[in-house]
Each structure stands twice: as structure tokens, then as C-alpha cells.
């Protein structure tokens, strides 16, 4: 590698995630020489360990769920109706389907990068040796160490699952959000430590695959960023699906019984309890991949657990060095990483003045039904002391949801009373993320809530429920 790689580039992108890859392509298309350094898989977390594989498996779990409910729709498959034993989940096939889709997505990205002019793809581990210089330790056999430099460096190294900080006995394998997707059999009893977005998606998924599932959450509610009523509705849905949810509960240690089963000691309401399990999933946060990036050699400032400090234009403490995606802290979503790319493309390549200030942060939690969220919560809005109107409506009031027999959940919206502008919403229901996106578009257009309340939407559709939702504001 050292014999063929030039030492000087216009730009170096560290990490081929959903921001880094399109930025590399944009820089190259502008006629500049760019090096893309990737230590693992092309595509970053989203394609390889995040959105793509998890949502593929969520889809498989939903099919199992619907198969068990077939009789509710008057459909009989020939097996014993209503019995969980009547649906068999082949985890090896689920895993194979997931792997195939991941490989397809990754392969497409790799092919485009390898064919692109002006792009040098370096497979190795990058570390700063100075403000604008890097050494790349190869991860491929037969390659050599490379020393490279550039006027523009973009840090896009992402994050990894945070390890447990409690004592774990020797010989115990604790699963994380990556390794849990490689299981080839359904766990007998999966204990999920963490009641956030990632933990709940896996918890419900494996329950639908046929596992017994217990969620252990330290806080007093699930999904700590959400309003209490929304979090309570999520908990009710999960418990209806058969999950055990333990709130206000702290895991203390994990031991192994002589028969190989795991024993998790937890503290709840001042008492210590034990949970017997076959598998444990740690789903309590993520940490930045910066510990061996040599940031101190470059003088790049960090905060917290090693997140890169960046301003609203994604500039770090060193001129010409930028941070994008999860590594800079803040909302850890693929669409945010991609928007970071657009901001940097505008500013670095087009001499623009783009900023992350005030940008909307929509997201969807892919439990079933989905939770789509945009803007402020009711709690946040009331804390800001502005005058607001709030409407909350159960999904059972939406005709389309009833027709689909998917009426669990609720819709909630917050509006500024004076301006009549929409401040935020939570849509917990069938295709909640898509309905939320409709409201987001209205927010982007600065529309009054009255325009949705009085809008004419096709019947019978989920969008039509917005007429009623905005009609109940008070």
C-alpha cells in the first residue's frame, strides 16, 4: 500500500458510514483527490450492524406475529389456530436473509467506491500523528503502513455498543446489538438490559420469534426521551405482547449456574431479586470509536466519553478538521449523519454557510406498532413556558387502523396556541413513522394546524385521522 498510495490528498474521510461515503463521492466528483479510510465494513453501522439488518429482522418478526394472528382475520393456515407452537421460526434462515440484504447493500457501496475516479480506498485503521497527518495501519494482509495528509479531514468513525459496567462471571458471553443478530436459534429466555430504542426493538423482535423476554430498565419509564403517557402506552403494548417489563430496576451482576443458565441479580424497590436466563443482551447506550484515533496528537478537543467536540458547522477545534455522524454526540440517526454530509458538502465544496442550527430531528422507533417522533414533547413545550394546545387520540379512533385490526397506540400533537404552528408530535401506531413524516412536512412548510384539521385526505387512510387529531386540540 505504501508503494502506491500518494501521501497528499485534498481530503481524507475517516469512516465509510452514511455521511462519509457520499461525502467522499462528492469530493471526488468535484475533481479532488480524496482518501477514504475504512477499518471494517464499507457502509458503516447503518448498513452492517444498524438500520438495515435490524429492520430486516423486524420484518421477519412481524410475519411471525401476523402468522399467529391469522385466525383473527378469518385466515386458517392448517395448523392449530392461535397457538404459538403453530408457528416455527427458523433463525438460521432469518439470519441468512439478513446477511444477504446487508451484503447486497454493502457490495453496492463498495463497487461504486472502487470504480470512482479520484478516490483512494484504504482499508486500515487511521490515527492522527498531527493536526493534518494520519498513519493508516492496514487491516488487509499484504498491505503496508501508509502516512497520508490533507488540508481537509472528516472524522466519521461512529460508535459501538457500550459494554456492561457490572461484574460478569468468567465464561459468560453478554450479547450486544451486533452479536444478538447472529444467533442461530431462538433464545429460551432473553433478558434485555436497557429500555431504550435499541433494547425495545430487539426485545419485541425476539418475543415474536418465540423467546421469553424480560426488559430490565433502570429508569421509572421506558424510552426516557418521551412523554410519560407515550412511554406508558409503549409499555402496555409490549406487556400485551407477553414481555415482562421491570421498571426502576438496576442490574447488579451476572453469574452462571452449574447447569449453564445465567443468573442476573437486580435491585428493585430496595430489594435484590434474581432472574434466570439463557441469554443477556446489553442495550444501554453507545460509545464513540475514538479511543485509538490519536485525537490528542492532533489537538482535537473531545467531551464526555470521547465524543468529538464540533460546532454548528461541524468544525472541530482544529481548522480544516470536521466531525460528522454519531462521533460528535447528539442524535445518533442515519438521516442526521446524511444531513451532516449535506452541510459539509455545501460549506467545504460550495463555499456555503450551512449549519445544523434549528434542524429538525425526526425519528422512528421500529417497535410494532411504530413510534414516530418529531419536534418537542409536551413536557418540553410546557417547560418552555409558551402557550400550547395538545391533542391526544387513541388509534382505535382511526377507521383505517380498525379495518386493519391494528388499533393499538395513540396519536399526540403539540401546537403553539398563538401562532397555530405545529411544535411536535408522537405517533404510536401502524406506520407511525410515515404518519409522523406527513406532520413533519407540514412543520417544514410552516403550515397552520388548521390546514391539516380541514384538509381533504383520501378515505379510508391513516392520513385522514389527522382531521380528527387536530380537531381535538385543547
HELIX and SHEET records of a PDB file:
HELIX    1   1 UNK A   20  UNK A   29  1                                  10    
HELIX    2   2 UNK A   44  UNK A   48  1                                   5    
HELIX    3   3 UNK A   51  UNK A   68  1                                  18    
HELIX    4   4 UNK A   70  UNK A   73  5                                   4    
HELIX    5   5 UNK A   84  UNK A   86  5                                   3    
HELIX    6   6 UNK A   91  UNK A  115  1                                  25    
HELIX    7   7 UNK A  179  UNK A  182  5                                   4    
HELIX    8   8 UNK A  197  UNK A  209  1                                  13    
HELIX    9   9 UNK A  228  UNK A  240  1                                  13    
HELIX   10  10 UNK A  295  UNK A  298  1                                   4    
HELIX   11  11 UNK A  325  UNK A  328  5                                   4    
HELIX   12  12 UNK A  334  UNK A  344  1                                  11    
HELIX   13  13 UNK A  345  UNK A  349  3                                   5    
HELIX   14  14 UNK A  378  UNK A  383  1                                   6    
HELIX   15  15 UNK A  395  UNK A  397  5                                   3    
HELIX   16  16 UNK A  399  UNK A  403  1                                   5    
HELIX   17  17 UNK A  432  UNK A  444  1                                  13    
HELIX   18  18 UNK A  449  UNK A  453  1                                   5    
HELIX   19  19 UNK A  465  UNK A  471  1                                   7    
SHEET    1   A 6 UNK A 321  UNK A 323  0                                        
SHEET    2   A 6 UNK A 146  UNK A 155  1                                        
SHEET    3   A 6 UNK A   8  UNK A  14  1                                        
SHEET    4   A 6 UNK A  34  UNK A  38  1                                        
SHEET    5   A 6 UNK A 119  UNK A 130  1                                        
SHEET    6   A 6 UNK A 133  UNK A 138 -1                                        
SHEET    1   B 2 UNK A 159  UNK A 161  0                                        
SHEET    2   B 2 UNK A 286  UNK A 288 -1                                        
SHEET    1   C 4 UNK A 167  UNK A 168  0                                        
SHEET    2   C 4 UNK A 249  UNK A 256  1                                        
SHEET    3   C 4 UNK A 262  UNK A 268 -1                                        
SHEET    4   C 4 UNK A 271  UNK A 277 -1                                        
SHEET    1   D 4 UNK A 244  UNK A 246  0                                        
SHEET    2   D 4 UNK A 212  UNK A 216  1                                        
SHEET    3   D 4 UNK A 189  UNK A 193  1                                        
SHEET    4   D 4 UNK A 279  UNK A 282  1                                        
SHEET    1   E 2 UNK A 302  UNK A 303  0                                        
SHEET    2   E 2 UNK A 307  UNK A 308 -1                                        
SHEET    1   F 5 UNK A 363  UNK A 365  0                                        
SHEET    2   F 5 UNK A 370  UNK A 375 -1                                        
SHEET    3   F 5 UNK A 422  UNK A 429 -1                                        
SHEET    4   F 5 UNK A 410  UNK A 416 -1                                        
SHEET    5   F 5 UNK A 388  UNK A 394 -1                                        
END                                                                             
